[in-house]
Amino acid sequence: MSRISLFPQVYSSSTLLVYRVHWLRAKATKDRWTEEEEILKAEFQWTINFFQRKAEDWDRRSLCNQNTGLCGPASYAARQTAIYARLRDHCQMALESICPRRMVCRETGPC
């Protein structure tokens, strides 16, 4: 129970109003930061998923070019695969360093 409700006769109505307004503003600020945290985590996961998808696309192109005997395009596609995989891993590590309690699976997103 709050101090205010235990001793209502001690506080004037204007003081109670000030406390209520202060509490509501503080709660609104906390709620905004909580929402911002959720949005940032989701954006991180979207970025990880994007890099994963790009790595898979380039890997598919690399294999296709290798099968047709095109060494140059296959090498370029393999390099692009490595770049996107490295970006994905970097984002993954950054997300885990900011939010270590939350496990993130590469294939499926948040666990």
C-alpha positions in Angstrom: 0.0 0.0 0.0 1.2 3.5 -0.7 1.9 6.1 1.9 -0.8 8.3 0.5 -3.6 5.8 1.0 -2.5 5.0 4.5 -2.7 8.6 5.7 -5.2 10.4 3.5 -5.9 13.0 6.2 -2.3 14.2 6.3 -2.2 15.3 2.6 -4.2 18.1 1.2 -6.2 17.5 -2.0 -3.8 19.6 -4.0 -0.8 17.6 -2.7 -2.6 14.4 -3.7 -3.2 15.8 -7.1 0.5 16.7 -7.5 1.5 13.1 -6.5 -1.0 11.6 -8.9 0.1 13.7 -11.8 3.8 13.0 -11.0 3.1 9.2 -10.8 1.1 9.2 -14.1 3.9 11.1 -15.9 6.5 8.7 -14.5 4.4 5.7 -15.5 4.0 7.1 -19.0 7.7 7.7 -19.3 8.4 4.1 -18.2 5.8 2.7 -20.6 7.4 4.7 -23.5 10.9 3.3 -22.7 9.5 -0.2 -22.4 7.8 0.1 -25.8 11.0 1.5 -27.3 13.0 -1.4 -25.9 10.5 -3.9 -27.5 10.7 -2.0 -30.8 14.5 -2.0 -30.9 14.7 -5.7 -30.1 12.2 -6.4 -32.9 14.2 -4.3 -35.3 17.4 -6.1 -34.4 15.7 -9.4 -35.1 14.3 -8.1 -38.4 17.9 -7.1 -39.4 19.3 -10.5 -38.4 16.5 -12.2 -40.4 17.3 -10.0 -43.4 21.0 -10.8 -43.4 20.2 -14.5 -43.0 17.9 -14.4 -46.0 20.4 -12.6 -48.1 23.1 -15.1 -47.1 20.8 -17.9 -48.1 20.0 -16.3 -51.5 23.7 -15.7 -52.3 24.5 -19.3 -51.2 21.9 -20.6 -53.6 23.3 -18.5 -56.4 26.8 -19.7 -55.6 25.7 -23.4 -55.8 23.8 -22.8 -59.0 26.9 -21.1 -60.6 29.2 -23.9 -59.4 26.9 -26.5 -60.9 26.9 -24.7 -64.3 30.7 -24.3 -64.2 30.7 -20.5 -63.9 33.7 -20.0 -61.5 33.7 -16.2 -61.5 30.1 -15.6 -60.6 30.3 -18.6 -58.1 33.2 -16.9 -56.4 31.4 -13.6 -56.2 28.3 -15.2 -54.8 30.3 -17.1 -52.2 31.9 -13.8 -51.1 28.5 -12.2 -50.8 27.3 -15.2 -48.8 30.3 -14.7 -46.4 29.6 -11.0 -46.1 26.0 -11.4 -45.2 26.7 -14.2 -42.8 29.3 -12.1 -41.0 26.8 -9.2 -40.8 24.2 -11.6 -39.4 26.6 -12.9 -36.8 27.7 -9.4 -35.8 24.1 -8.3 -35.3 23.4 -11.5 -33.4 26.4 -10.9 -31.0 25.4 -7.2 -30.6 21.8 -8.2 -29.6 23.0 -10.9 -27.2 25.4 -8.4 -25.6 22.6 -5.8 -25.0 20.1 -8.3 -23.9 21.9 -11.5 -22.6 18.8 -12.9 -20.8 17.0 -13.4 -24.1 18.1 -16.2 -26.4 17.8 -15.6 -30.1 17.8 -18.5 -32.5 19.3 -17.8 -35.9 16.7 -19.9 -37.9 13.5 -19.2 -36.0 14.0 -15.8 -34.3 13.3 -15.4 -30.6 13.3 -18.6 -28.6 
